[in-house]
């Protein structure tokens, strides 16, 4: 089985500080593997262990994303590929999905593609399902678990009001929730391989794509403004007074 | 501007999107796409001038193909999806099929001077607001966060709208729906009007039992911090915050929640926040309207007693 894991390097907002006006201080944040992608990588590693095959990690981003790909190699990935070129920059979700699909086709024949359910910076969760739609693969988003029997994948999807179990024949694409699978630690052999491996770099011409970057992207961010989380004026009161206030404003059903 | 609105299932939650679409479309051309047979007069009342029956489909991927097909025929300028997990999935699937852009989880929509859909959303754990345009590709697709726009005040016409049922031949199935297991407290966290949340400090699953009792009395749902989920006190489905779900209830009660920013971004849209913590310097109080500096358990017990007596006397 050939497994592809799509990874994104994001600012480490899990450990980010708050600035004076109560916004997240992103500029100082370290760059890390997106948390939900860790679950995707671990699920891929576990499925490869059980069913054999090889596992490739793929990312699109600046050259510094190599650090994250080496980390994935140290945890057990077989191959790492980075789409990197200034021309890729500024892509929206549709164009990002197109580039990742073009790379996946170039690398060839994946049975299973795993992604995080969303990146902690953009928080759109669109790239995975867009890739599946473009490649005509079965797709389940927001999964917490997936098992394989023969050619059939059984996937648990967390929804607003419960858990749906889906079955899909490969090829399929699944996006994983954060915390679904705890990513294993690097092995000694893995660390050696990570240090000595060559990370394949691909440019737009390498993957034969003509639409890339901000120029080809249908959506454009035209304005960004900080959105402070908003401090509230907290009134510290005994319970009885709080209950009376809630009753008065009709907040208790 | 022609705006199509995807109304999930029988369109029970579609009112806010339809009335927003009606408000955005100067010439009032709003088309409701719905999945299961229902009384379409309702859609007209909420703002739709035309309705399209897609038909139910247990395979979300195949349903995405059908929606894309319908939109190719209708050629609307914009399409709105509810930003539910399924709605967001379908919006992305459809956008890829139609080779256009999509803006996820919008909290604001308006029309620019040159007639484009201005889409507003937050990112980075709610710390940034971005305005997004899709200038040249059509349709402009947005998923809209539930509960952001008000429900319609019976704005549309009341005659039954024109309805077309679409027929499909060759939609290839990719997914099989095998089972559904409802959420354990029976109340969907994201739709709940009241959320009772607990942190790691509750110490043991017994602590959460009290919150479940409280939630039942308030007809609400139970939320939790990452710390509580990580400690195994409650399943991940209850996690509120950056790596869990975002909730916007009328009332959010936080018991023993310290107030880490990763939790705050998931509950900050709540109308009224009450925090209970024995540490008077806990950051959660900065994000609360009312603070109770006390032991969480005693407070929860008193609250349960109060609500039970209130129920009896009412």
Contacts between the chains, C-beta under 8 A, distances in Angstrom:
chain1	res1	chain2	res2	distance
A	11	B	124	7.9
A	13	B	124	6.7
A	13	B	125	5.8
A	13	B	242	6.8
A	13	B	262	7.5
A	14	B	242	7.6
A	14	B	243	7.8
A	14	B	262	6.4
A	16	B	261	7.3
A	18	B	261	5.7
A	23	B	127	4.6
A	23	B	128	7.9
A	24	B	124	5.9
A	24	B	125	6.0
A	24	B	127	4.3
A	24	B	261	6.8
A	26	B	124	6.2
A	26	B	127	7.7
A	35	B	243	6.0
A	36	B	243	7.4
A	92	B	101	6.0
A	93	B	92	7.3
A	93	B	101	7.6
A	93	B	102	7.0
A	93	B	104	7.9
A	94	B	95	6.4
A	94	B	96	6.7
A	94	B	99	7.3
A	94	B	100	7.2
A	94	B	101	5.6
A	94	B	102	7.4
A	97	B	96	6.4
A	120	B	124	7.9
A	120	B	125	7.2
A	120	B	242	6.5
A	120	B	243	7.4
A	121	B	123	6.6
A	121	B	124	5.8
A	122	B	123	5.7
A	123	B	104	7.3
A	123	B	105	7.1
A	123	B	123	5.5
A	123	B	124	7.6
A	123	B	125	7.7
A	124	B	104	4.0
A	124	B	105	7.4
A	125	B	88	6.1
A	125	B	92	7.5
A	125	B	104	6.4
A	126	B	88	7.5
A	126	B	91	7.7
A	126	B	92	4.0
A	126	B	95	7.5
A	126	B	102	6.2
A	126	B	104	5.8
A	128	B	92	7.9
A	129	B	89	5.2
A	129	B	92	4.0
A	129	B	93	5.1
A	129	B	96	7.4
A	130	B	92	5.0
A	130	B	93	7.3
A	130	B	95	6.7
A	130	B	96	4.0
A	131	B	96	7.8
A	132	B	61	7.4
A	132	B	93	7.3
A	133	B	61	7.9
A	133	B	64	6.7
A	133	B	92	7.1
A	133	B	93	4.4
A	133	B	94	7.7
A	133	B	96	3.7
A	133	B	97	5.6
A	134	B	96	5.1
A	136	B	174	7.7
A	137	B	174	7.3
A	138	B	61	6.0
A	138	B	174	3.9
A	138	B	175	5.1
A	139	B	60	8.0
A	139	B	61	5.8
A	139	B	89	7.5
A	139	B	93	7.2
A	139	B	174	7.5
A	139	B	175	7.7
A	140	B	175	7.0
A	141	B	85	6.7
A	141	B	88	7.7
A	141	B	89	4.9
A	142	B	85	5.1
A	142	B	89	8.0
A	144	B	236	6.8
A	154	B	178	7.2
A	157	B	85	7.7
A	158	B	85	7.7
A	158	B	236	7.4
A	158	B	237	5.8
A	159	B	84	7.9
A	159	B	85	5.2
A	159	B	86	7.0
A	160	B	84	6.1
A	160	B	85	6.3
A	160	B	188	4.8
A	160	B	189	7.2
A	160	B	190	4.8
A	160	B	191	6.7
A	160	B	245	7.9
A	161	B	182	6.3
A	161	B	183	5.4
A	161	B	188	4.1
A	161	B	191	7.8
A	162	B	180	5.8
A	162	B	181	5.4
A	162	B	182	4.1
A	162	B	183	4.8
A	163	B	180	7.3
A	163	B	181	4.6
A	163	B	237	7.5
A	164	B	177	6.8
A	164	B	179	7.3
A	164	B	180	5.3
A	165	B	177	8.0
A	165	B	178	4.3
A	165	B	179	4.1
A	165	B	180	7.5
A	165	B	181	7.6
A	166	B	175	5.3
A	166	B	176	6.8
A	166	B	177	6.4
A	166	B	178	6.3
A	167	B	175	7.4
A	167	B	176	4.4
A	167	B	178	5.1
A	168	B	174	6.4
A	168	B	175	5.2
A	168	B	176	7.1
A	177	B	236	7.0
A	178	B	243	3.9
A	178	B	244	7.8
A	179	B	226	7.9
A	179	B	229	7.3
A	179	B	230	7.6
A	179	B	236	5.9
A	179	B	239	7.8
A	179	B	243	6.5
A	180	B	236	7.7
A	217	B	101	7.1
A	218	B	100	5.4
A	218	B	101	3.3
A	218	B	134	5.2
A	218	B	135	7.8
A	218	B	136	6.9
A	218	B	137	3.8
A	219	B	101	3.6
A	219	B	102	7.4
A	219	B	103	6.1
A	219	B	132	5.3
A	219	B	133	7.1
A	219	B	134	4.9
A	220	B	132	6.8
A	220	B	133	5.6
A	220	B	134	7.6
A	220	B	135	6.8
A	221	B	130	4.9
A	221	B	131	7.0
A	221	B	132	5.5
A	222	B	131	5.2
A	222	B	132	6.9
A	222	B	133	5.4
A	223	B	130	7.0
A	223	B	131	4.1
A	224	B	128	5.7
A	224	B	129	7.1
A	224	B	130	5.0
A	224	B	131	7.7
A	225	B	128	7.2
A	225	B	129	5.2
A	226	B	127	6.7
A	226	B	128	6.3
A	226	B	129	7.7
A	227	B	122	5.7
A	227	B	126	6.2
A	227	B	127	5.8
A	227	B	128	5.7
A	227	B	129	4.2
A	228	B	127	7.6
A	229	B	126	6.6
A	229	B	127	6.7
A	229	B	261	7.2
A	229	B	264	5.9
A	229	B	265	6.7
A	229	B	268	5.4
A	229	B	287	7.2
A	230	B	268	6.3
A	230	B	287	7.7
A	231	B	286	5.1
A	231	B	287	7.0
A	232	B	273	6.6
A	232	B	286	7.1
A	232	B	287	5.9
A	232	B	288	6.0
A	232	B	289	5.3
A	233	B	289	7.4
A	234	B	275	7.4
A	234	B	285	4.7
A	234	B	286	6.7
A	234	B	288	4.8
A	234	B	289	6.6
A	234	B	290	6.9
A	234	B	291	4.6
A	235	B	289	7.0
A	235	B	290	5.6
A	235	B	291	6.9
A	236	B	280	7.2
A	236	B	285	7.1
A	236	B	290	7.9
A	236	B	291	4.2
A	236	B	292	7.4
A	236	B	293	5.8
A	237	B	290	6.2
A	237	B	291	7.3
A	237	B	292	6.9
A	238	B	292	7.1
A	238	B	294	7.9
A	239	B	292	5.4
A	239	B	294	7.0
A	239	B	299	5.6
A	239	B	302	5.6
A	239	B	303	6.9
A	242	B	274	6.0
A	242	B	290	4.6
A	242	B	292	5.8
A	243	B	303	7.4
A	243	B	306	6.0
A	245	B	290	6.5
A	246	B	251	7.2
A	246	B	272	7.2
A	246	B	274	7.3
A	246	B	290	7.7
A	249	B	272	7.1
A	251	B	250	6.2
A	251	B	251	4.8
A	251	B	271	7.6
A	251	B	272	5.1
A	252	B	218	7.0
A	252	B	251	7.3
A	252	B	307	7.7
A	252	B	310	7.8
A	253	B	193	6.5
A	253	B	194	6.4
A	253	B	218	6.0
A	253	B	219	5.2
A	253	B	220	7.8
